[in-house]
Amino acid sequence: MESPDTPSRGYAEVHVTAASPEVARRVAEVLRHCFAATEQRSYPAGAEGATRLELTVDTMRTAEPARSWLESSRSTGHTDRGLGQD
């Protein structure tokens, strides 16, 4: 039996904390481009305009870029490259 806080099989809860609502929305937009997702929910995340954004993504319904990445990561494992490195 799954706990009420655990998403259903094939779904993931995503929490983004960013310095501004615009940055959080841009991250959510990228996720929605790759996965089917619920409407985002946003909350204040501190004094100075920070935002916490939450959404649920369906990992079973992926768009082509995510599907390709997921399939290749399953077969080869992950790499330890830093962000922005090729």
Helices and strands as residue ranges (DSSP letters): E 11-18, H 21-34, E 35-37, E 41-44, G 47-49, E 51-62, H 64-76
